[in-house]
Amino acid sequence: MGLSQRVFALLLKPLGKAQPLPKSPQAIFVLRNNDLGDVLVITPVFAALKKRFPKARIIAGVGDWAAPLLKGNPNIDAIVTMNAPWHNKANCRHSPNSPMGFLLSLKYILFSTEAKALRQEKADVGIDILGSPQGTLLMARADIPYRIGVRGYAGGDTGCQASVDFDSNQTVANQAFKQLTLLGATSPEETRPQIYLSQSEIDEAQTRWGERKRRLVIAPGSGIIEKSWPIKNFCNLAKLCSQASWDIAIIGGAKDKQLGAAINKAIDGKALDMTGSLTMRETCAMVQSTHSLIGNSSVAIHIAAAFSIPTLVVLGPLFESASQHQKQWGSPGQIHLGRDTDKPQIATPDEAYTALESLSSK
């Protein structure tokens, strides 16, 4: 634990005064103001909470960027916008535990309209899935009397009434499920991410695909370039796939348009390049209707997991262990390729193609 975390632990300790767990919570708040994939992997939490407390209001606290992923979820009664400036790519401009980062977080907690709106929800139980000093302070500021956090990751647990130990060998989803046990809830039977699409959204995706038969989605985008598999590798892999009669669609945000154009050019414009042209919900529907997916460590691989789509995850040089990445972020039906303790180099296009064909044949 760093110096800043030790200081926060001492400052938050008075907030951790013992409180009884409400026998019948009226409202349970789940904070996940993190990135898209972070939100998706813990969506089974909402189903487990609703099963354990069917009469309680289940409230999700997420950033605007993630709210579309939760649309239509029958286990969520309300979504409270939490565009908080910590632990996400959208609003976090300084290290959360730096003096400036914490001051900005404190300003948000004390004065933002979003924090005030959370207070109006009158939740009696709060779960900070990531576990952070900022999350603990936010829940305390909202007068949530019983708070659950994580010990040994970002901190904040000393200001909670209960916490679980961080374990890097567990999936992020299973780590969240441990927090449910503190409420007497059981781990959900279905641990895959959950996305609820309408029939019209599914039909629109089928129309986009048209007559393409052997469908493959490529998602070349990633938040950090060092996390990304090189674009030349994606181009060479796309050539191999196109030659093997895969019908390719490319997805991603507006910032991924150059990547999509490069891949499409490599296969003579045969791909359905949809980078920058789809909403998040439309992207989900395209993935739902494909046969396989290839992508970096990004939200796309978690969308694929929600629909049990065979997925090849290709990791850039920043990741030291593909096997560790799979332990924390993987789902059944996925292969994660990259550097590892016995493999100093990232995967080649030939290795990736072989893995893809292996996945698709199962």
N, C-alpha and C positions, 0 to 999 in steps of 0.2 A: 504494500500500500504506500503510495506516494505521500509527500508532506501535505499537499492540499487536501487529499482524501482524509488524512488523519485529523486535520483541522476541522473539516466538515463533520467528521464523525463525532467529535467533541461538541461542536456547536448544535448538532441535531439531537444529541442524547436526551435533552429535556422533553423533546417531542415524543420519545419512545415510551412514555409512561404507560404502565400496564393498563389495558382496557379489555373488558370481556368481549368476545366475539358475539355480535348480535345473533340471536337464535333464528330469527326470521328477517333477514335484511330486506328493506324496502327498495333499495336501489344500490346497485354494485357498479362502480366505475372502473373501467379498464383503460389504463394509459398506455398508448403505443404511438407516440408522436415521432416515430422513426421512419425509415425509408420503406418503399413499397414492398420489397421482399420480406422485410421484418414484420410488416403488418400481416401479409398473407399467411406466413407459416404458423401464426398463432390463432388463426380464425377458428380452429376447433375449440378453443377456450370458451367462446361464446355459447356454443352448443352445450358444452359440459355445464356451464353456469346455469343456463336456462333449464337444463334437466334437473339440476340439484335444487334450484330455487325458481320454480315455475311462476310464482307470483311476483317475483322481484323484477324491477325495471333494470335491464342490462344496458349500460351506457358505454359506448366506445369513444375514447378520446384520441383522435388521429388528426394529422395534417390534411389540409385541403387536397393535397396531391393523392392521398390514399383513400379518401372518402368514396370515390366511385367503386372501389373494389368491394366495399361493404354494402353497396346498394342492393336492396332486395333480400338481405340476410334475415331470415325469420327469427333468428335468435337474438337480434339486436333491437332494442326498443327506441334508442335515440343515439344519434351521433353528435358529439360536441366537438366543434372545431378546436384543435390544439396546434396552432402553427408556432409551437414553442421553439426558441432558438438554441436547442441543445440536441445532440446526438441524431442529426439528420443532415442530408446534403442540401436541402432546400433553404434552410434559414440559419444554420450554424456557421457563423463566420469566424469564430474563435474557438479554441479548445475549451470544452465545457468547464474544465477545472482550472483554467487560467483566470487571473483576476478580472480581465475584461470580459471573458466569456461568462463568468459567474455574475458580474454586475448586470450584464444584459439580461441574463436569465432572471435575476432578482427583479429587474424592472418589469419584465413580462409577468412574473408571478404577482407582483404587488399592484400593478396599474393597468394591465391589459383588460379589454372588455371580454376576452375569451376566458380568462381566469375568473372574472366576476360571473360569467354565465355558468361556469362549472359550479360555483357556489350555490346558484339557484336550483341546481338539480337535487340538492340535499341528499347526496349519497351517504350511506352509513358504512360502506366498505369500499376501499380503493385498492387496486392492484397496479403497481408500476412494474410492467413486464420486464423492462430492461433493468430497472433498479438503479436509481441515481439520487444524489442529494437534491437536485432540482425537482425531480418527480415527487420526492417526499415533501418538500416545501410547498409545492403546488397543491398537493392533496391536503396538507395541513391548513393552508390558506383557505381552501374550500370547505373547511370544517368537516372533513371526512374523519371520523373518530378512530376507525380501525383500518390501518394501512399495512399492506403487504409489500415487501421489497425483496432484494437480492443481496446476499452477503458475499463479498469477495470479487465483485466486478467493478462497477463504477462507484459504489458506495451508497450512502443514504439509508442503509438498513438500521442504523442506530436510532433513527427517528421513526421507525415503524414498530408496530405491535407484534409483527411476525415476519419472518423472512426465510428464504431457502438459500442453500449454498450454491454458488456458481460452479458448474462442472463443464469444462471445455470438451470433455469426451462424450457429452450428450448432445443430441440435436437441440437447436434453439426451441423447437416446439415442446420437446419433452421437459426442457428446463422450465418452461411456462406451466406445463401440466403439474409439476411439483408444487407450484404455488396454489393450485386448486385444492390439493389435499389438505392444505391448512384451513380450508373452509368446509371440509368434509365431503367435497366433491370427488368423484373418481375420474381418472384419465378417460378421455373420450374414446369410444370404440373406433371411430374413424379419425385418424390423425393426419390425413392429407389436408392441405389448404382447401378452403371452401369458397367457391364463387358461385353465385346464383344468377344465371343468365335467363333472359326471357326467350320465348320461342322465336319472336321476331328478330332478336339479335342473332340467334343461331342461323335463322333462315338467310339473313343478310350476308353472313359470312359464307354460307354455301354459294350464294350468288356471286360473291367476289372470286371464289375459287373456280367457278365455272366447271368446265369439263376436266380439269386437272385430276388425275387419278391417284398417282403415287405421291402423296403430298408431304413436303418437308418444309418446315419453317426454320429460317436462320435468323437469329437475333444477335447481331454483332456488337451492339452497344454495351457500354459499361460506364459507371460513374467515374472511375479513375483509370487513366490510360495504362498504368503499370499493372492493373488487374486484368487487362484485356489480352486476349489471344491476338497476335498480330494480324492486321487486315490482309496481308499477303497470304497468310495461312488460310483465312476464310475464303479468299478468292480461289486458291488452289484446291481446297476441299470442295467448293461449289462446282468446280470443273469436274472433279471425280464423280460427284453426285449426279450432275447433269448427264454425264456420259452413261451413267447407270440408270437413266430414265426416271430419276427423281424429278418431280415438278416442284419448283422452289418458290416460296414466298418469303420476302424479307420484311421484318418488322423492326420498329424502333421509333424513337422520338425525333423531333425536328433536328436535333444536334447529330443525329445518326444518318442524315441524308447522304452525306459524302461517302460513308461506309456502304450504304445500300447501293449507291450508284457504282462504286468500284466493283462490288460483287456482281452486280448485274452486267456490267461491261465485260467482266471476265468470262461470262457464259453467253456472250453475244445477245444480251437483252432478253433472254428467255425467261427470266424471273418475273414474278409479280412483286415489284418493288413498292412497298407500302410505307416506307419510313417517312415519318412526319405527316402522314395523312389520316391516321386513325386515332380515335379517342381510346382511352384505356379500356373501356368496355368492348369496343370493336376489336381491339387487339386480343382481348381475352377470347372473344368468339372465334377469331381466326385460329388461335392456338387450339381451341376446343375441337375444331374440325380438321386438324391435321393428323398425320399418321406418326410423325416423329419431329423432334425439335433439336436444334444445335444452338448453343448460346454460351456467352460468358456467364460469370457469376452475377446474375442480375435478376430482376423480377420475372423475366420470361421463364426461367426454369421453375419458378414456384407456381406460375400460372399453369404450366404444363403438368406439374405434379397434381394440381387440383383436378385435372381431367384424366389422370393416369396415362399421359402421353409419354412414350419412351423418349428419353432425353439424354443427349450427350452434352456434358458440361466441360468446356475447354478453358483452362485457367492460364492466365498470364504469368510472367516471371515474378510478380510480387508475392504470389502464394508459394510458400516453401513446402507444403505438404498437401497433395491432392487427397490423400486418404483422410487427413484431419478435416479438410474442407467437407468431404462427404459425410463424416461423422456429425458435423455441426449443422450442415445445411442440406444434406442429401435427402432424397425420398426414394421409395421403392421404384424400380424401373429406370434408374439413372446410373450413368457411368461418369465419373469425374476424372478427367485426364489433366496431368500437369506434372510439375516437379514433385519429387518426394525424397525421402531419406536415402533411397538407393537409386535415384534417378535425378541427376542435376539439371536436365534439360526439359523444357516444355514439350508437349506432344507435337509431332509432325502431322501434316495433312494426311499422309498415308496411314499413320496410326489412328487418327481420328476417323477416317473412312472405314477402316476395319472394325472399329468399335461400333460405329453407327450401324453397319450391316449386321453385326452380332446382335445389337439391341432389336433391330427391326424384325429379325428372324425368330424371336422368342414369342 
